[in-house]
Amino acid sequence: MENSNLNQKNNQIIDIPEDFLCPITRELMEDPVITGDGHSYEKAAIEEWFRNSLNSPLTNKELNPKNIIPNITLKKAINYFKENIRKFHLKNQIKECLIEANKITQIINDQQLIQKKQTSIVNKVILAMNKKNNQNSEKQFYLEQSKKLFKIKEIIDTLIKSIAYEDELKAEKKKIIELEKQSIEEKKKIIDLEKQCIDQTIIISVMQKRIEELENINVPNQRNNEMIKLDLQPNLIIQNIRQQNEVVEALPYEHKYSWIKTYTEAELYLSDNNIGSNPDDLKHLADGIRNNKTITKLYLYQNNIGSSPDNLKYLADGIGNNKTITVLDLSENNIGTNPDDLKYLADGIRNNTSITELYLSHNKIGSNPDDLKYLADGIRNNTSITELNLYQNNIGSNPDNLKYLADGIRNNTSITVLYLSENNIGSNPDNLKYIDEMKKKGLAVYH
């Protein structure tokens, strides 16, 4: 049965927007999620649906049950709607209390008027005879009415405080949001400090190994021509390294990223490090990635990877031979600055079998005529990527870009989510046709 309105007191009806109702349960959603058909459902309802069928309840097209994304915007709108309903109900209660209070006040006024009209001799005699009883009766009457009024006042005060409390709660939520933002900034600082500590620890490890090697070297004793071992006091040297950061600069450049080969954590953050500014940065970084066996999430956003023509060539070679990385973030790297950037990146994507989430937002993809042609060729033959983020690039600048991308998606069997927002897609009428084609394939396309 459809639940498209809410019944309030006094037969008042409030219509619920259709978008707020779950298409399956026809009830107001609490935890809305988006599926591959582009529609929103109550999370529990669509999960129950997928236990019996993998087809969309609305379009009947086959869906991926793992491809459900929380619809945060819709949830906020529903919560705002529910809050307004609650306030509406509270205000109605206040109104009803005021009406009841007016009725009691009118009863008191009517009683006083009746007493004033009882002026006849007979009535005066009767009143005099029953003066004591009348006085007690009047006191009881006014006491009861006063209690009723006082009770109504308490109810009204409670309702008003409830509305005021919600406003205070909003103010507190704003403070909490600000504190959360500050917390995020502090976490970023902590991550940077942790990264610096990791770098220092690795450098110390490299130097310690070199010291151990030197300790095993025999050198001639100038006094008696005997061979002796060097006494390098490694603990003292390591302590000096910790105290003097300038020792780091004495290391050969190739050791800057060699530690990645033996890095044992699952997540590696190298964002905002100016990686790519040095000609050999990506060469050594790729060598580390190629030989690492533990990293599953690699974050390289906010670097200068697109600044040199060979950077993407080296990186593609590294990720093409890596079998463990599932999340790769290359956002904000000026990728697309060089005509061959996407050609090399596509080679890496084509040969990789582990990456499921690829983030390429805030780059310059689409600036060159063949960028999307190369990218489409890479994803056409990739079987692991499920989420591709191309947010805020230059894809809409060339009439054929969406055509190439749609062609690559058409032959891809793994991608379920595609982000294309802020790409000037609407500049070409045919672009929407290609987007519809991708949606018909079952993709969730955000543009």
Buried (B, 14 or more C-beta within 10 A) or exposed (E): EEEBEBEEEEEEEEEBEEEBBBBBBBBBBEBBBBBBBBBBBBBBBBEEBBEEEEBBBEBEBEBBBEBBBEBEEBBEBBEEBBEEBEBBBBEBBBEBBEEBBEEBEEEBEEEEEEEEEEEEEEEEEEBEEEEEEBEEEEEEEEEEBEEBBEEBEEBBEEBEEEEEEEEEEEEEEEEEEEEEEEEEEEEEEEEBEEBEEBBBEBBBEBBBEBBEEEEEEEEEEEEEEEEEEEEBEBEEBBEEBEEEEEBBEEBEEEBBBBBBEEBEEEEBBBBBBEBBEBEBBBBBBBBBBBBBEEBBBBBBBBBBBBBBEBBBBBBBBBBBBBEBBBBBBBBBBBBBBBBBBBBBBBBBBBBBEBBBBBBBBBBBBBBBEBBBBBBBBBBBEBEBBBBBBBBBBBBBBBEBBBBBBBBBBEEBEBBBBBBBEBBEBEEBEEBEEBBEBBBEBBBBBBB
